[in-house]
Amino acid sequence: MGSALPLGDPAPSDGALPIDVVADANTDFGVYLHVPFCRVRCGYCDFNTYTATELRGARQDAYADEVLREIDLSRRVLGERGPLRPAQTVFFGGGTPTLLPPGDLARMLAGVRAAFGIATGAEITVEANPDTVSPELAGILADAGVTRLSIGMQSAVPHVLAALDRTHDPANVATAVAAARDAGLHVSLDLIYGAPGESLDDWRRSVDAAVSLQPDHISAYALIIEDGTKLERQIRRGEVPAPDDDLQADMYELADDVFAAAGYGWYEVSNWARSAADRSRHNLAYWRGTDWWGYGPGAHSHVGGLRWWNVKHPAAYAQRLAASESPAAGRERPDDEARRLEAVLLRTRIVEGLGLDELAPDARRAAAALIADGLIDGAAAVHGRVVLTRRGRLMADAVVRALTE
């Protein structure tokens, strides 16, 4: 979740949705709970997060109660627009959610359960820094109903972690995985490739280390240089090199080969899972465009075709809720053309792809050329689907441009 808020229309202070926005009982509903606190700010990070010196009046120890107020507001708002739906997925993201006491995370989850209910078999994920995971924390989360821990491994190589300003001890990743397993939690590991000074051998070491821990799910993201970050300034001043596109492509192919050999199948450009049941159902909901409510500073929501986003700073978020006002800062309702373009952007990234019949005529002609170039799977196209080949995954942005221009 990037830190820059989009432009949009003003949101009403009571949070009410437009009269023609209806919560469809047949559309899945998910919950995102943003925890915006970090011990240090990583040099590459553009997310809406805050260290202790940046809180300026916000209180970390009051945060769970503030989120519970927004949950109460959301129950009222959604109850005015249709039947309340149980949460199919819940995702605690950040920041570092595990900087909060696990009891606070449990209270927030209990608030969701009390407001909406949580579906049987729901996926409930907490992101975690490896240094914050202990057997006690994992046990409390599991007892609260959490089913999945997503651990920010990023790299197994100390100098790569240092280039990313990651402060955790690489040895603690295995300890965190063991604690999660002992508590009965599923495990996902997050990796980043293409950091300044990272070689292909460094990346192989990280990939092999991740696979050796036998997680249920692995995410591997290419480092993207975001404007305004410390890393962007370092590159602009010539202090560190910019990511090398060719090297990042080699790193992606290496990871895909190693993951496949270890039994992980890709299901989204940057995500692999042991089985369909191990895929991140919460993130798939985003890519498929279902409904969710995002709680916390800067969090985004989507219900019935309407999108809105909260004020960014934790202090402003707290002030709005203390005044019994919605924390929403703005909202928008994309038109049909914007939604079509967004569907191409998001659903071409996942293994199920996008229906050829959902493309405009010019885009279908472009798809034929992409099949000839080996970027779209020809066999899938015969069955009416746009599905990327591995080469297409490497050039996903170019594919999207070709299908939307």
Beta strands, then each sheet from edge to edge (+ up, - down):
strand 1: 9-10
strand 2: 29-35
strand 3: 87-94
strand 4: 118-128
strand 5: 148-154
strand 6: 186-193
strand 7: 217-222
strand 8: 265-268
strand 9: 271-273
strand 10: 291-295
strand 11: 300-303
strand 12: 306-310
strand 13: 328-332
strand 14: 354-355
strand 15: 385-386
sheet 1: 1+ 13- 12+ 11-
sheet 2: 8+ 9- 7+ 6+ 5+ 4+ 3+ 2+ 10+
sheet 3: 14+ 15-
end
